[in-house]
């Protein structure tokens, strides 16, 4: 069931909207001040927030900024003020959509569903991507980026990098890497893994000759550093 938080000083509107959304399987929790709304929002557990721009004890834009600084929950802003500047500022500080009052509940529902879909897609993308500082490994798209720039790896090299990154902080032997990279015929002792690792380093390291991300552990195998300063013992 979808859980929503509405921060709105118009209790009659909140009750009406709560009854309407209950009919489509959504639960609406209501807070009528900025202070209570912020505290409840930061407790988490809501799928989206409906936030009024004008509140008795604070400005909705400031509240949106405070929530966004600590949460990625989707935010739909409401306002009786129709100025474009309010809408633009709201979107710039992190609101996901903006709806002027008065509004049709069906339109609000449609906008809520849209931002929930976008949020779910973003979450799915985050779940399939591994991020280590400047390095992003997008497992769904099978793409590696450093500082946003795509790097070229073969399919085998990508699989090896994923195997190392998914075990970040652990030393993996060549035999373990061979087991983790399925469907590949590798001989653990013919140094082919070493060759592929050197090519991965050439793609993702600032200085492949002095690697700070994929480290060689003499006599044991390789270690993918969670942070590039781990090579210095930090």
N, C-alpha and C positions, 0 to 999 in steps of 0.2 A: 504494500500500500504506500502511495506517495504521501510524504509528510511535508507540509508547508508551514512557514512562519510568516504571519502578516503583522507588520509594524505600522499601525494606522490608528489615529485618534478618534476616527468615526466608528463607534462601536456598532451602530446600526448597519453600516456598510459591511463591517467585518462579519456580523452575524448572518446577513443576507448571503454574502459570498461563501461563508462556511457551509451554509445549507446547500447552496448550489453545487459546490465542489464535492460535497459528501456524496451527491448523487452520481458522480463519476469516479468514485473510489479514492478520493483525496481527503486527507485529514488536515484541517486548517487550525493552527494554534495562533492565538491573537495576543499581541502586546500593544498597549496604547501610548507608551512613552519611549523616547530614544534610549533612556537608561535601561529600562527593562528589556527593550528590544535587543540592545547590544549584548547584554548579559546572556539572554536566551540564545541569540545567534551564535555566540562563541562557545556555548555548551555543545553545539553540533547536533547531528542527528536529523537535520532537515534536508530535504532534497532541493528546495528552492526557497527564496525569501521574496515576499511582496512588500516593498518599502515605500511608504508615503514620503514625499519630499518635505512637507510641512508638518512638524510635530510640536507639541506644546513646550517641550523642554530642550529642543535642539533642532538642527538643520539636517534634513535627510541626506544631503550631499556629504556632510561631515560623517554621518553615520555610515553611509556606504563606503567611504574611504577607510574608516576604522575596521569595518567588517572585512573588506577586501584585503587589508594589510595582513590579516591572519587567517583568511579562509578563501577557498575557491568556489564556495557554494554559489549557484546561479542567483542573480538578483534582478527582479523586475521592479522598476521604479514607477510610482504613481504620483501625479501631481495635478492640482487644479490650475496651476500656472501654466500657460501655454507658450512661454517664451522659448525660442530655439536655443538660446544660450544655456538654459537649465538642462535641456535634453542633451546638448553636446557635452557639457561639463560632466553630467551624470555618466554618459557612456565613456568619456575619457578616463574617469577615475575608477571604472571597473564594473558599472552596471551592464547587464547583458541585454536588456531591452527597456523600453520606456513607453508608458501608456498614459495619455492625458485623461483626466476626469471631465465629465462623466463618461463611463465606458460601458460597453455591452459585455456582460459576463462571458458570453461565448467567445468574444475576441480575446479577453483575458486568458481564458482557458487555452485557446489556440496558441497564444504567445508563450504561455507557460510550457505547453507541450513542446514547443519549438526549442526553447532554451534547455529544457530537460534532455531532449535528444542530442543537442550540441554538447551538453555536459557529459552525457554518456559516451559519445564518440571520442571526446577529448580524454576521458578516463581510460577508455579502451586503448587509445594510442599510447598513453603513458604506461599502461600495463605491459605493452609489448615492447617498449623501448627501455634500454639500459642506458643510464647517464652517469658519467664519471667526469665531473668538471667540464672541460671543453669537448669531451668525446661523447658522442651519442651513437648507440648501436640500435637501430630500429629492426627488431626481429621480424615484424610482420612484412615490412617492405624489403627486408634484406639489404639495408643501406647503412653505411657507416659515414658519419660526418665528424669533422673536427672544426670547431668554430663555425658550424653551419655549412662548411664546404664538404661536398661529397667526395669520398675517397674510393679509389678503385681496388677491389679485391675479387679474387676468384671465389666461386661458391665454396670450395674446400677451405680457403683461407677465412672466409666469413664464418663458417661453421667452427673452425678452430678458435677464432676470436671469441665467438659466443661461449664456447665451452670454457675458455679461460675466464671470461668476464663473469659468467654465472657462478664461478667458484672463486670470486675475488677474495684475496687474502689467504688462499690455500695454495700450497705447492702441489702441482699435478705432474706426475711422471709421464714419460712418453707413452707408456702402456695405458695409463688412465686416459690420456687424450685420445689414443687410438680407440678405446672403448666408447668414449663420449661422442666421437664423430662417426655416426652410423653410416653404413653403406659405402664406406671408403676402404679400399684395400691398401693398407699402409704396413710397412715393415718398421717396427718401433726402433730398430737399431741401424737402419740404413741412412739415418740422418735426414730423411725427407721431411719430417716434422720440423727439424731445425731450419731447413731451407724456407719452409712456409712461414715460420715465425719471423725469420729475418725479413721476409717480404711484407708481413703485416707491420712490423716495426717501421719499415721504410714508409709505409702509408700513414701511420698514426703518431709516430714519435717526432718530437722536434729535432732530436739528434739520434738517429737510429744506432750510431756507434756507442752512444751512452744512453741506453734506454731508461726511462723513468716510469713506464707503464707496464711493460711486460719484462719481467726480470728473470735472469737465469740463476737458478740455485744449483750450484756446482754439485754434480753427482746425484741430484734428486729430480730435477725437471725445471718447470717454469712456474712463476707466480705472477698473477695479474694484480698490480697494486691498486687498492681502492683510491688512494691519493698518490699523486706523482711524487710527493715528498717522502713516501715510505722508503724509498731507496736510501734516504739519508737517516733512516731510523726514527723518523718523527711519528 
